[in-house]
Amino acid sequence: MAERGGLISTEELAGRIGQADLRVYDCTSYLDYQPEGSPVPYIVRPGKVSFEEGHIPGADFLDLQNEFSRQDTELRFMLSDVAQLEAAFGRHGLGNDSRVVLYSIGTAMWATRFWWMLQSLGFDADVLDGGLDKWKAEGRALETGPAKGYPPATFTAKPKAGLFIDKRETQKASTNRSTVVVNALGPQFHKGLEPSRYGRPGRIPGSVNVPAATLIDAANKTFVPLADAEQKFAAQGITKDKRVVAYCGGGISATIDLFQLHRLGYDNITLYDGSMGEWAKDASLPIETG
């Protein structure tokens, strides 16, 4: 199976530490879930504390919600405009000739979210397989304290259209036979069996379910082998001749599905950025359970 790049092993990264063009970023955020009935499903806490407790030597920290997401909406993690993203990445030393490695703690989804954002800006980054969890389990070197940061750089985006879509485009896609809409949330949320922290329980009508959690090996936090991922997608009718629209709760874990699809050679893939955080609250949009 021809595999696309995008994944880097801890061993390979360890061999590159100290290279002048290397840029390593910890992308971790934490979600503090709020009681049922709260106006927001969770409060986002940037992973600065865990970063300062231990990070890959030389790494910088990226604050997804406060620096790289729109501030004019109650929805969290909505993609900022291109100019704001160029400026933010540039401030953190990411230039067009940088070699970028993204990682997160506990789950790969924060790293894959930044990877997908960079894809939409025409930039290829790598995601560290197993993240900081695997790096630490192998006893590799850690650095503590605040980020020293990289020298500021100029980042010029080459934006690609269609990698992020809104609720109207998603609704249109959900009734199109040449498109598969895939939900990356767990099966209990897909079926609407559990109360949803986002609003109405259920899924976008017609969507299939490939939970992001099933694409990661729970024991060592690495991505499952591509052959396994391909079987999971195929079992849900996801094939390369179809367009794929992925969603989840807040547009984060669905990027794990997109990352694996990209590695499998899928080209026509996109993210519904608002995801269930938006869909479930909009009574004008249909919802399906069972």
C-alpha positions as CSV (number, residue, x, y, z in Angstrom):
1,M,0.0,0.0,0.0
2,A,1.5,3.3,-1.1
3,E,1.6,5.5,2.0
4,R,1.7,9.3,2.1
5,G,4.0,11.1,4.5
6,G,2.8,13.1,7.4
7,L,3.8,10.7,10.2
8,I,7.2,10.8,12.0
9,S,8.4,8.3,14.5
10,T,9.9,9.3,17.9
11,E,13.2,7.7,16.7
12,E,13.3,9.8,13.6
13,L,12.5,13.0,15.5
14,A,15.2,12.2,18.1
15,G,17.7,12.1,15.3
16,R,16.7,15.5,14.0
17,I,16.7,17.5,17.3
18,G,19.0,20.5,16.9
19,Q,18.7,20.8,13.1
20,A,18.4,24.5,12.2
21,D,15.3,24.2,10.1
22,L,13.4,22.0,12.6
23,R,10.3,23.4,14.3
24,V,8.7,21.3,17.0
25,Y,5.3,22.3,18.5
26,D,3.3,21.1,21.4
27,C,-0.3,21.6,20.4
28,T,-2.1,20.3,23.5
29,S,-5.3,21.8,24.9
30,Y,-7.5,20.4,27.7
31,L,-11.3,20.5,27.8
32,D,-13.0,21.2,31.2
33,Y,-16.5,19.8,30.6
34,Q,-19.3,21.9,32.1
35,P,-22.4,20.7,33.8
36,E,-25.4,19.8,31.7
37,G,-27.5,22.9,30.8
38,S,-24.4,25.2,30.8
39,P,-24.3,27.7,27.9
40,V,-21.0,26.2,26.7
41,P,-20.2,22.4,26.6
42,Y,-16.6,22.9,27.9
43,I,-14.0,25.5,28.8
44,V,-10.8,25.3,26.9
45,R,-7.6,25.2,28.9
46,P,-4.3,25.6,26.9
47,G,-1.7,23.0,27.8
48,K,0.9,25.4,29.0
49,V,1.2,23.9,32.4
50,S,1.9,20.4,31.1
51,F,4.2,21.9,28.5
52,E,6.3,23.5,31.2
53,E,6.4,20.3,33.2
54,G,8.1,18.6,30.3
55,H,8.4,19.0,26.6
56,I,10.5,17.8,23.7
57,P,13.8,19.8,23.8
58,G,13.6,23.0,21.9
59,A,9.8,22.8,21.3
60,D,7.5,25.8,21.3
61,F,3.8,25.8,22.5
62,L,0.9,26.7,20.3
63,D,-2.4,27.9,21.9
64,L,-5.1,26.7,19.6
65,Q,-8.1,28.6,21.0
66,N,-6.6,31.9,22.0
67,E,-4.1,32.4,19.2
68,F,-5.2,30.3,16.2
69,S,-9.1,30.4,16.4
70,R,-11.8,33.0,15.8
71,Q,-12.6,35.0,18.9
72,D,-16.0,36.4,17.6
73,T,-18.1,33.3,18.1
74,E,-19.2,31.1,21.0
75,L,-18.1,28.1,19.0
76,R,-14.6,27.0,20.0
77,F,-11.7,26.3,17.6
78,M,-13.3,27.9,14.5
79,L,-10.7,28.5,11.9
80,S,-9.3,32.1,11.8
81,D,-8.8,34.0,8.6
82,V,-5.6,33.5,6.6
83,A,-3.8,36.7,7.6
84,Q,-4.3,36.0,11.3
85,L,-3.0,32.4,10.9
86,E,0.0,33.6,8.8
87,A,0.9,36.1,11.5
88,A,0.4,33.7,14.4
89,F,2.5,30.9,12.8
90,G,5.2,33.5,11.8
91,R,5.4,34.7,15.4
92,H,6.2,31.1,16.4
93,G,9.0,30.9,13.9
94,L,7.2,28.8,11.3
95,G,8.5,29.8,7.9
96,N,7.8,28.3,4.5
97,D,11.1,26.4,4.5
98,S,10.7,25.1,8.1
99,R,10.4,21.3,8.8
100,V,7.5,21.1,11.2
101,V,6.7,18.4,13.7
102,L,3.5,18.6,15.7
103,Y,2.7,16.6,18.8
104,S,0.2,16.6,21.7
105,I,-0.3,14.8,25.0
106,G,-2.9,12.1,25.7
107,T,-4.5,12.2,22.2
108,A,-3.2,13.0,18.7
109,M,-6.2,15.1,17.9
110,W,-4.7,18.5,18.9
111,A,-1.6,17.8,16.7
112,T,-3.8,16.6,13.7
113,R,-6.0,19.7,14.0
114,F,-3.0,21.9,13.5
115,W,-1.8,19.6,10.8
116,W,-5.2,20.0,9.0
117,M,-5.1,23.8,9.4
118,L,-1.6,23.9,7.9
119,Q,-2.8,21.6,5.0
120,S,-5.5,24.2,4.3
121,L,-2.7,26.9,4.1
122,G,-0.8,24.8,1.6
123,F,1.9,23.6,4.1
124,D,2.9,20.0,4.8
125,A,3.8,19.3,8.5
126,D,4.5,16.0,10.2
127,V,2.6,14.5,13.3
128,L,4.7,12.7,15.9
129,D,3.4,9.1,16.2
130,G,2.5,8.4,19.8
131,G,3.0,12.1,20.8
132,L,4.7,13.0,24.0
133,D,3.3,9.9,25.7
134,K,5.5,7.6,23.6
135,W,8.5,9.9,23.7
136,K,8.4,9.8,27.5
137,A,7.7,6.1,27.7
138,E,10.9,5.5,25.7
139,G,12.8,7.6,28.3
140,R,13.8,10.3,25.8
141,A,15.2,13.7,26.9
142,L,12.7,16.3,28.2
143,E,13.1,20.0,28.8
144,T,11.1,21.9,31.4
145,G,10.1,25.5,31.9
146,P,8.5,28.1,29.5
147,A,9.1,27.9,25.8
148,K,12.3,29.7,24.6
149,G,10.6,30.1,21.2
150,Y,12.0,30.2,17.7
151,P,13.1,33.4,15.9
152,P,10.1,35.0,14.2
153,A,9.7,34.1,10.6
154,T,7.6,35.1,7.6
155,F,4.9,32.5,6.7
156,T,3.2,33.0,3.4
157,A,0.1,30.7,3.0
158,K,-1.0,29.2,-0.3
159,P,-4.6,28.6,0.8
160,K,-6.5,25.6,-0.6
161,A,-10.2,26.0,-1.0
162,G,-12.7,23.5,0.4
163,L,-10.8,21.9,3.3
164,F,-13.1,23.6,5.8
165,I,-16.9,23.8,5.2
166,D,-19.9,25.3,7.0
167,K,-23.2,23.9,8.0
168,R,-25.0,24.8,4.8
169,E,-22.4,23.1,2.6
170,T,-22.5,20.1,5.0
171,Q,-26.2,19.8,4.8
172,K,-26.0,19.8,1.0
173,A,-23.2,17.2,1.1
174,S,-25.3,14.9,3.3
175,T,-27.9,14.4,0.6
176,N,-25.3,14.0,-2.2
177,R,-24.8,10.4,-3.3
178,S,-21.2,11.0,-4.3
179,T,-20.3,12.2,-0.8
180,V,-19.9,10.3,2.5
181,V,-20.4,12.3,5.7
182,V,-18.4,10.6,8.5
183,N,-18.9,11.1,12.3
184,A,-15.7,10.7,14.3
185,L,-17.5,10.6,17.7
186,G,-18.1,7.4,19.6
187,P,-21.0,5.1,18.6
188,Q,-23.1,6.0,21.6
189,F,-23.1,9.7,20.5
190,H,-23.6,8.7,16.9
191,K,-26.7,6.7,17.7
192,G,-28.0,9.4,20.1
193,L,-28.1,7.0,23.0
194,E,-26.4,9.4,25.4
195,P,-27.3,13.0,26.2
196,S,-25.1,15.2,24.0
197,R,-23.1,18.0,25.6
198,Y,-23.6,19.9,22.4
199,G,-27.4,20.1,22.3
200,R,-29.8,17.7,20.6
201,P,-28.5,14.1,20.7
202,G,-27.9,12.3,17.4
203,R,-26.0,12.7,14.2
204,I,-26.1,14.5,10.8
205,P,-28.7,12.5,8.8
206,G,-27.1,9.8,6.6
207,S,-23.7,10.0,8.2
208,V,-21.6,6.9,8.9
209,N,-19.5,6.3,12.0
210,V,-15.7,5.8,12.1
211,P,-14.8,6.9,15.7
212,A,-11.4,8.6,15.9
213,A,-10.6,6.5,19.0
214,T,-10.7,3.4,16.8
215,L,-7.9,4.8,14.6
216,I,-5.5,5.1,17.5
217,D,-3.9,2.3,19.5
218,A,-5.1,3.1,23.0
219,A,-2.1,1.4,24.7
220,N,0.7,3.4,23.1
221,K,-1.2,6.3,21.5
222,T,0.2,5.5,18.1
223,F,-1.9,5.4,14.9
224,V,-3.3,2.0,14.0
225,P,-1.7,0.4,10.9
226,L,-3.0,1.8,7.7
227,A,-4.4,-1.5,6.5
228,D,-6.6,-1.5,9.7
229,A,-7.7,2.0,9.1
230,E,-8.5,1.3,5.5
231,Q,-10.8,-1.7,6.5
232,K,-12.6,0.5,9.0
233,F,-13.3,3.2,6.4
234,A,-14.3,0.6,3.7
235,A,-16.7,-1.1,6.1
236,Q,-18.6,2.3,6.2
237,G,-18.7,2.7,2.4
238,I,-15.9,5.2,2.3
239,T,-14.0,4.8,-1.0
240,K,-11.6,7.0,-3.0
241,D,-14.2,7.8,-5.7
242,K,-16.3,9.7,-3.1
243,R,-15.9,13.0,-1.4
244,V,-15.6,12.6,2.4
245,V,-16.8,15.2,4.9
246,A,-15.7,14.5,8.5
247,Y,-17.2,16.0,11.7
248,C,-17.1,15.4,15.4
249,G,-18.0,17.6,18.4
250,G,-15.8,20.6,17.8
251,G,-13.9,19.9,14.6
252,I,-10.9,18.4,16.5
253,S,-11.1,14.6,16.7
254,A,-12.4,14.4,13.1
255,T,-9.0,15.5,12.0
256,I,-7.7,12.1,13.1
257,D,-10.0,10.5,10.5
258,L,-8.8,13.1,7.9
259,F,-5.1,12.4,8.8
260,Q,-5.6,8.6,8.2
261,L,-7.6,9.2,5.0
262,H,-4.8,11.5,3.7
263,R,-2.2,8.9,4.5
264,L,-4.2,6.4,2.6
265,G,-4.1,8.6,-0.5
266,Y,-7.6,10.2,-0.3
267,D,-7.7,13.6,-1.9
268,N,-11.3,14.8,-1.8
269,I,-11.6,15.2,2.0
270,T,-12.9,18.1,4.1
271,L,-13.9,19.1,7.6
272,Y,-17.2,20.5,8.9
273,D,-15.6,23.0,11.2
274,G,-18.6,23.8,13.4
275,S,-19.4,20.1,13.8
276,M,-22.0,19.1,16.4
277,G,-21.2,22.1,18.6
278,E,-23.0,24.1,15.9
279,W,-25.4,21.5,14.3
280,A,-27.0,20.2,17.4
281,K,-28.0,23.7,18.6
282,D,-29.5,24.8,15.3
283,A,-33.2,23.6,15.3
284,S,-33.5,24.3,11.6
285,L,-31.1,21.5,10.8
286,P,-32.3,17.9,10.8
287,I,-30.9,15.3,13.2
288,E,-31.1,11.5,13.2
289,T,-30.9,9.0,16.0
290,G,-30.9,5.2,16.4
